[in-house]
Amino acid sequence: MCQLLGMNSHLPASLTLSFTGFSQRGGCTDHHADGWGIAFFESDCATPGKGVRHFVDKSSAATSPIAQMLKTYPIKSHNVVAHVRKATVGRVSLENCHPFVRELWGRNWVFAHNGDLKNYAPKLHSSFKPVGNTDSELAFCWLMQELAKSHAGVPTVEELSQTLRELVPQIAKHGTFNFLLSNGQALWAHATTKLHYVLRAHPFRQVHLKDEDLTVNLAELNSPEDRLAIVVTEPLTTDEDWVAMLPGQLMVFVDGLPSQCSCSAHRSASVDEMRRCGTLHQHTPAIAVPISAT
């Protein structure tokens, strides 16, 4: 199957370190060599960006010149979605590379999926139509269609999350539906089998990449105000406290933190406390300005 990588950040951050390790899984340290892609909601200020820089390539991420460029060219963003593909449904082609992008309510939406959906043939009766022939893009188009039908006006992140909780099980019953979804305001992550996340914040630590012999001190790349969440299929580092999401769990990341936590004490919890908790409830985000890298 495929692998997913996502980031949600309190401040604009680059994903160069995480993408360096992740891209090796596209044909070097793993067999996901049937294309790759990444989408950045680019921003250089406190407000999350609406515009998307979108890169896809049907060659492997481990050998792609575009992927090599992105390892050294930091694009600042609050939300990023990336994908390396092992083709199971749909041929190896540019139009079948994730993430996919659509417009809804005047915002770009980005989606990437890991898994197989069996006997999945939803009715599409709106303007959202697949360009390629993957089950993933079909599911994304149906989600966009049903979100549009469910809200008369532009919904809040909380309202969108509630609607997704109702829609996602209708797709997940057809098979494995691990996915990342973002509209530039938040990052939604759903696990059927494998998804992990880690929260990074001050005091930052030294980390060692799992897929490349590289150790980096994150304190040298980030300021005390920085805070971000990294979501990935399999942990990227060997020495961080990665949290495995539960099967059927839908998480929402806003401002570099899970926006929900079942422990009521975490409404004002420190990031260390949030790191120790794998379940979720409402968390109020804050806003700030500088730029980070991770």
C-alpha positions as CSV (number, residue, x, y, z in Angstrom):
1,M,0.0,0.0,0.0
2,C,1.0,3.7,0.2
3,Q,2.4,5.9,2.9
4,L,1.2,9.3,4.2
5,L,2.9,12.3,5.7
6,G,1.2,15.4,7.0
7,M,2.0,18.5,9.1
8,N,0.0,21.1,11.0
9,S,1.9,24.0,12.5
10,H,1.3,26.9,14.9
11,L,3.7,29.0,12.9
12,P,4.7,28.7,9.2
13,A,7.2,25.8,9.1
14,S,9.1,23.9,6.4
15,L,8.9,20.1,6.2
16,T,12.4,19.6,4.7
17,L,13.7,17.3,7.5
18,S,10.6,15.1,7.6
19,F,10.3,14.9,3.9
20,T,14.0,14.0,3.6
21,G,13.3,10.8,5.5
22,F,9.8,10.2,4.1
23,S,10.9,10.4,0.5
24,Q,13.3,7.5,1.0
25,R,10.3,5.3,1.4
26,G,9.4,6.0,-2.2
27,G,11.7,3.2,-3.6
28,C,14.8,3.2,-1.4
29,T,14.0,2.0,2.2
30,D,10.5,0.8,1.1
31,H,8.7,-0.3,-2.1
32,H,6.4,2.7,-2.6
33,A,7.9,3.6,-6.0
34,D,4.8,4.2,-8.2
35,G,4.7,8.0,-7.8
36,W,4.6,10.6,-5.1
37,G,3.2,14.1,-4.4
38,I,3.1,16.9,-1.8
39,A,0.9,19.9,-1.3
40,F,1.8,23.0,0.7
41,F,-0.6,25.7,1.9
42,E,2.2,28.2,1.6
43,S,2.3,31.1,4.1
44,D,4.9,33.4,5.6
45,C,2.8,35.0,8.3
46,A,0.5,34.0,11.2
47,T,-2.5,33.5,9.0
48,P,-2.7,30.0,7.3
49,G,-2.3,30.2,3.6
50,K,-5.1,29.5,1.1
51,G,-2.9,29.1,-2.0
52,V,-1.4,25.6,-2.7
53,R,1.9,24.7,-4.1
54,H,1.3,21.2,-5.5
55,F,4.0,18.8,-6.8
56,V,3.3,15.3,-8.2
57,D,5.5,12.9,-10.1
58,K,4.9,9.4,-11.4
59,S,8.6,8.5,-10.8
60,S,9.7,7.3,-7.4
61,A,10.3,9.9,-4.7
62,A,13.7,8.4,-3.9
63,T,15.0,9.3,-7.4
64,S,12.8,12.2,-8.5
65,P,14.7,15.5,-9.2
66,I,11.6,17.4,-8.0
67,A,11.8,15.5,-4.7
68,Q,15.5,16.2,-4.4
69,M,14.8,19.9,-4.9
70,L,12.2,20.0,-2.2
71,K,14.7,18.5,0.3
72,T,16.8,21.7,0.1
73,Y,14.1,24.3,-0.8
74,P,12.1,25.2,2.4
75,I,8.5,26.1,1.6
76,K,6.8,27.6,4.7
77,S,3.4,26.4,5.5
78,H,0.9,25.8,8.3
79,N,-0.5,22.6,6.6
80,V,1.2,20.1,4.4
81,V,0.0,16.7,2.9
82,A,2.4,14.3,1.2
83,H,2.1,10.8,-0.2
84,V,4.3,8.0,-1.7
85,R,2.4,5.5,-3.8
86,K,2.4,1.7,-4.2
87,A,-0.2,1.2,-7.0
88,T,-3.0,-1.2,-6.2
89,V,-6.0,0.5,-7.9
90,G,-5.3,2.6,-11.0
91,R,-2.3,2.6,-13.3
92,V,1.0,4.4,-12.6
93,S,0.3,7.8,-14.1
94,L,0.5,11.5,-13.1
95,E,-3.2,11.8,-12.7
96,N,-3.3,9.0,-10.2
97,C,-0.6,10.5,-7.9
98,H,-1.8,11.8,-4.6
99,P,-2.5,14.3,-3.1
100,F,-5.5,15.4,-5.0
101,V,-6.8,19.0,-5.0
102,R,-10.3,20.4,-5.3
103,E,-12.0,23.8,-4.6
104,L,-14.9,24.1,-2.2
105,W,-16.3,27.3,-0.6
106,G,-13.5,29.3,-2.1
107,R,-10.7,27.2,-0.5
108,N,-8.4,24.6,-1.8
109,W,-8.9,21.1,-0.3
110,V,-6.1,18.5,-0.4
111,F,-6.5,14.8,0.1
112,A,-4.3,11.7,0.2
113,H,-5.2,8.1,1.0
114,N,-3.5,4.9,2.0
115,G,-5.5,1.6,1.5
116,D,-7.9,-0.3,-0.7
117,L,-11.6,0.1,-1.0
118,K,-13.6,-2.9,-2.3
119,N,-16.9,-2.7,-4.2
120,Y,-16.9,1.1,-3.8
121,A,-19.0,2.8,-6.4
122,P,-20.6,5.9,-4.9
123,K,-23.0,8.1,-7.0
124,L,-21.4,11.4,-8.0
125,H,-24.0,13.9,-9.1
126,S,-22.2,17.2,-8.6
127,S,-19.2,18.9,-10.2
128,F,-16.7,16.8,-8.3
129,K,-15.4,14.1,-10.7
130,P,-12.3,12.0,-10.7
131,V,-9.6,12.8,-13.3
132,G,-7.7,9.5,-12.8
133,N,-9.0,6.0,-12.0
134,T,-8.1,5.4,-8.3
135,D,-10.5,4.5,-5.5
136,S,-8.8,7.2,-3.5
137,E,-9.8,10.1,-5.8
138,L,-13.3,8.7,-6.1
139,A,-13.6,8.7,-2.3
140,F,-12.3,12.3,-2.2
141,C,-14.8,13.5,-4.8
142,W,-17.7,11.9,-2.8
143,L,-16.5,13.5,0.4
144,M,-16.4,16.9,-1.3
145,Q,-19.8,16.4,-2.8
146,E,-21.4,15.3,0.6
147,L,-19.7,18.1,2.5
148,A,-21.1,20.7,0.1
149,K,-24.6,19.1,0.4
150,S,-24.4,19.1,4.3
151,H,-23.7,22.9,4.8
152,A,-25.7,25.8,3.4
153,G,-22.9,28.3,4.3
154,V,-19.2,28.1,5.0
155,P,-18.8,25.8,8.1
156,T,-16.4,26.1,10.9
157,V,-13.7,23.5,11.5
158,E,-15.8,22.0,14.3
159,E,-18.8,21.7,12.0
160,L,-16.7,20.1,9.3
161,S,-15.2,17.7,11.8
162,Q,-18.7,16.6,12.9
163,T,-19.8,16.1,9.3
164,L,-16.7,14.1,8.5
165,R,-17.4,11.8,11.5
166,E,-20.7,11.0,9.9
167,L,-19.4,10.6,6.4
168,V,-16.1,8.7,6.8
169,P,-17.6,5.4,8.2
170,Q,-19.7,5.1,5.0
171,I,-16.4,4.9,3.0
172,A,-14.3,3.0,5.6
173,K,-16.8,0.0,5.6
174,H,-15.5,-0.8,2.1
175,G,-11.9,-1.4,3.3
176,T,-8.8,0.4,4.5
177,F,-9.3,4.1,4.7
178,N,-6.2,5.8,6.2
179,F,-6.3,9.4,4.9
180,L,-5.1,13.0,5.4
181,L,-7.3,16.0,4.5
182,S,-6.7,19.7,4.7
183,N,-8.3,23.0,3.7
184,G,-5.4,25.1,4.9
185,Q,-7.2,25.8,8.3
186,A,-6.8,22.3,9.8
187,L,-5.4,18.9,9.2
188,W,-7.8,15.9,9.5
189,A,-6.4,12.4,9.9
190,H,-8.3,9.1,9.9
191,A,-6.8,5.7,10.7
192,T,-8.1,2.3,9.8
193,T,-4.8,0.5,10.2
194,K,-1.7,2.6,10.6
195,L,-1.2,6.3,11.4
196,H,1.1,7.8,14.0
197,Y,1.6,11.4,15.2
198,V,4.2,13.3,17.2
199,L,3.9,16.8,18.7
200,R,7.0,18.9,18.6
201,A,7.4,22.0,20.8
202,H,9.8,23.9,23.1
203,P,12.1,22.5,24.5
204,F,13.0,20.9,21.2
205,R,15.2,17.8,21.2
206,Q,17.7,16.1,19.0
207,V,16.2,13.5,16.6
208,H,17.5,10.8,14.4
209,L,15.8,9.8,11.1
210,K,14.8,6.2,10.7
211,D,15.2,6.1,6.9
212,E,18.4,8.1,6.6
213,D,21.5,8.3,8.8
214,L,20.9,11.8,9.9
215,T,20.7,13.4,13.3
216,V,19.4,16.9,13.8
217,N,19.0,19.2,16.8
218,L,15.5,20.7,16.3
219,A,16.4,23.4,18.8
220,E,18.7,24.9,16.2
221,L,15.9,25.0,13.6
222,N,13.0,26.3,15.8
223,S,12.2,29.1,18.1
224,P,10.5,28.7,21.6
225,E,7.2,29.9,20.0
226,D,7.1,27.1,17.4
227,R,4.8,24.1,17.8
228,L,3.7,21.5,15.3
229,A,2.2,18.1,14.8
230,I,3.6,15.5,12.3
231,V,1.3,12.7,11.1
232,V,2.8,9.7,9.2
233,T,2.0,6.1,8.4
234,E,5.1,4.8,10.2
235,P,7.3,6.9,12.6
236,L,10.0,8.9,10.9
237,T,12.4,9.1,13.8
238,T,13.8,6.5,16.2
239,D,13.9,8.6,19.4
240,E,10.6,10.5,19.6
241,D,7.3,9.7,21.4
242,W,5.1,8.7,18.5
243,V,1.5,8.0,19.3
244,A,-0.3,5.3,17.3
245,M,-3.9,6.3,16.3
246,L,-6.6,3.9,17.1
247,P,-8.6,2.0,14.3
248,G,-11.5,4.2,13.3
249,Q,-10.1,7.3,15.0
250,L,-10.6,10.7,13.3
251,M,-8.3,13.4,14.6
252,V,-8.3,17.1,13.9
253,F,-5.1,19.1,14.2
254,V,-5.3,22.9,14.5
255,D,-2.5,25.3,15.4
256,G,0.1,22.5,15.9
257,L,-2.0,20.5,18.4
258,P,-4.8,17.9,18.4
259,S,-8.0,20.0,18.6
260,Q,-9.7,17.4,20.7
261,C,-8.7,15.4,23.8
262,S,-10.9,13.2,26.0
263,C,-9.2,14.4,29.2
264,S,-10.8,17.6,30.4
265,A,-7.6,18.7,32.1
266,H,-6.1,19.2,28.6
267,R,-8.1,22.3,27.8
268,S,-5.1,24.2,29.0
269,A,-2.5,21.4,29.0
270,S,1.1,21.7,28.2
271,V,2.4,20.1,25.0
272,D,4.2,17.5,27.2
273,E,0.8,16.5,28.7
274,M,-0.7,16.4,25.2
275,R,2.2,14.2,24.1
276,R,1.3,11.7,26.8
277,C,-2.3,11.4,25.8
278,G,-3.5,9.5,22.8
279,T,-7.2,10.4,23.1
280,L,-8.8,13.7,22.4
281,H,-11.2,16.7,23.2
282,Q,-11.7,20.3,22.4
283,H,-8.6,22.5,22.6
284,T,-8.6,26.2,21.9
285,P,-5.8,27.3,19.5
286,A,-3.7,30.4,19.7
287,I,-1.9,32.5,17.1
288,A,1.7,33.8,16.7
289,V,4.1,34.9,13.9
290,P,7.7,33.5,13.4
291,I,8.9,30.8,11.0
292,S,10.2,27.3,11.8
293,A,11.6,24.2,10.2
294,T,11.1,20.5,11.0
